[in-house]
Amino acid sequence: MKTADDYGGLSLKKLFIMGDGRLRPEWRLIVVLILELLITAMLFRVLWDLTMLSLKVPPGLAPDGRLEFLMETIAGDELLGLASQLIPSIALILAILLALRFIDRKSIEDIGAGFCARDRKELAFGLGLGALSMTVIFAVLLASKSITLENDLAHPMLSWNLAIGMVVFIFVGLSEELYSRAYSISALSEIYNRWSAAIVSSVLFSLLHAGNANVSMGGLANVLLVGILFAYMFLRSGSVWMPVGYHITWNYFQGYVFGFPVSGAEVEGAYTVAASRNDFLTGGAFGPEGGLLATTAILAGFYIVWRFTGGRNPWRTREPEGDSELL
């Protein structure tokens, strides 16, 4: 009996399974996101159950009332609030590790996420460049009077919230770069060339922000562009740590230092923006990521990364090294 392959078509199996018996990369990306949702739900249930055991719940509350009481308790407790913010990032990291072990059959080093002496330098560079980029954006907006502050530069509002925000954005930067760069590009590169894989992963990264509050087309375009910059860092260095560093400080300085919205989410920072004018530059309610200055800073980042990684051929890539220590 003739099969679909006899007519030059693809069998149903080939739509899902590669020649080596593993799931195709496109489906692996989806599986990781499904695993993340399941692990997130499980971790939240554990957090809620532990919180309920330690609380004196008012008697006679209906299920909706118990949930509201629980949510108010978590929101009002710094440690519980921190735990609830970390759960999605922790779930994504666990989902990636599970997929690597049981689906991809790879190690963390195979996707450029090990950590060696060279990676320390690249992490430090990424941290510095992300902080510098957002500081320049803030300074230009302030100097051009596109924004005004509630508190002056000499009187930042310092609180434990700044430390909590750093912990949150460390996990956000690490988890999103592990998925959108290290895992996605490494998986997609098995069937596409590396630059095509980088573009696809960046489009996915942008789409994952499409449901954010106050989202705009300019914001999604800049998220796509910075995703390509992160991919450029990853491919030029052969390591995920440069984009991880940039991602962490770009977000942290944007929100918890300068008080801008971060991809549409309101954050209480050391400074508070009292008024914002010229949305074309500031990005409006989505934050600087939706404005032209961010576009300029991201484009400048490509040149700076090219020079830092040796210059010469801008499309040269470096393969991950296999002698790194485990994460």
C-alpha positions, -999 to +999 in steps of 0.1 A: +000+000+000+013+034-009+019+059+019+020+097+019+058+095+015+054+076-018+037+108-032+064+131-019+043+143+011+050+142+048+036+115+069+018+125+101+046+111+121+072+134+105+051+164+114+059+156+151+089+133+152+124+138+139+145+111+123+164+105+156+131+098+174+129+131+192+100+156+191+104+183+165+118+216+179+086+236+173+065+212+194+092+212+221+088+249+225+051+245+230+056+215+254+079+237+276+052+264+279+025+238+288+049+223+314+054+259+328+017+264+332+012+230+350+042+236+373+030+272+380-004+260+390+011+233+412+035+257+429+007+283+435-014+256+450+014+246+474+019+282+483-018+288+489-022+256+510+008+264+532-005+300+536-039+288+546-025+264+572-006+293+588-036+317+588-067+320+609-094+321+582-126+338+593-153+311+597-182+309+573-164+323+543-176+310+509-149+296+485-147+330+467-143+348+500-116+324+511-097+330+478-100+368+482-088+366+518-059+345+507-049+369+478-051+399+501-029+382+527-002+373+501-003+408+486+002+423+521+031+401+531+065+409+515+079+373+516+046+358+503+044+384+476+080+377+466+073+340+464+042+345+442+062+367+418+090+342+416+068+312+409+063+317+371+100+322+365+109+292+387+083+271+369+098+281+335+133+271+346+121+237+359+101+231+326+132+238+306+153+214+327+127+187+324+125+192+287+163+191+283+165+159+303+136+139+289+128+153+255+159+170+240+184+146+256+208+175+261+227+190+290+226+226+301+260+232+286+248+221+252+225+251+250+251+277+261+239+279+297+269+265+316+290+289+336+328+293+333+353+321+337+346+336+303+309+338+311+316+359+342+331+386+319+301+384+295+276+385+323+293+416+338+293+432+303+256+425+299+247+439+333+267+471+326+253+476+291+217+471+302+221+496+331+239+521+309+213+519+281+184+526+304+203+553+323+209+572+290+173+569+281+162+583+315+188+611+313+176+622+278+140+621+288+146+641+319+169+667+301+144+671+273+116+676+299+097+647+284+092+635+320+091+651+354+098+634+387+079+636+420+111+634+440+143+651+429+175+632+419+191+638+452+163+622+472+156+586+459+130+566+478+150+537+493+132+507+506+133+469+508+111+469+477+143+477+457+160+445+469+129+424+463+127+439+427+163+429+421+155+393+431+124+392+409+142+405+378+172+382+383+148+353+380+128+370+351+159+377+331+174+342+337+142+323+329+132+343+298+167+341+283+170+304+291+137+298+272+137+325+244+174+323+236+193+293+249+166+267+246+146+280+216+176+289+194+194+257+202+164+236+195+153+254+163+189+253+150+186+216+146+164+221+115+169+258+106+201+279+103+210+298+135+200+332+123+166+320+112+162+303+146+171+336+162+145+355+143+118+330+151+127+329+188+125+368+188+091+368+172+079+343+198+094+365+226+075+395+213+042+376+210+046+364+246+044+402+256+013+408+235-011+403+264+007+428+287-011+458+300-010+490+279+006+471+251+013+491+218+025+482+184+056+503+190+062+484+222+059+450+206+082+462+178+108+472+203+104+440+222+110+421+190+141+443+183+156+438+217+148+401+214+170+401+182+197+420+201+196+393+229+198+366+201+228+385+186+245+385+220+238+348+224+251+338+189+282+361+190+292+349+225+280+312+224+266+318+259+233+330+274+249+351+301+254+383+282+217+386+273+208+375+308+228+403+323+214+429+299+179+417+305+182+419+343+195+455+345+174+468+315+143+458+334+155+467+369+168+501+361+137+508+340+113+500+368+128+498+403+154+526+398+138+551+375+101+543+381+090+536+346+064+510+337+082+478+327+065+464+295+032+479+307+035+468+344+036+496+370+066+494+394+074+514+425+109+526+420+135+548+437+122+576+416+086+582+405+076+597+372+050+624+380+042+633+344+051+619+310+049+639+277+056+630+241+047+593+241+067+590+208+098+593+229+087+580+263+066+550+252+036+562+272+019+538+296+039+508+282+071+524+294+103+534+276+103+501+257+075+516+236+094+547+226+119+558+200+147+563+225+146+526+233+148+518+196+179+540+193+195+524+224+188+489+212+203+496+178+234+511+194+236+479+214+243+459+183+273+479+175+286+478+211+282+441+213+299+436+179+329+456+191+330+438+225+330+404+208+359+411+186+345+431+156+354+417+122+326+397+106+294+408+123+277+375+115+303+353+131+289+330+158+305+311+185+294+276+195+287+269+232+317+253+250+312+219+266+336+223+295+315+247+316+304+241+351+267+234+357+244+263+364 
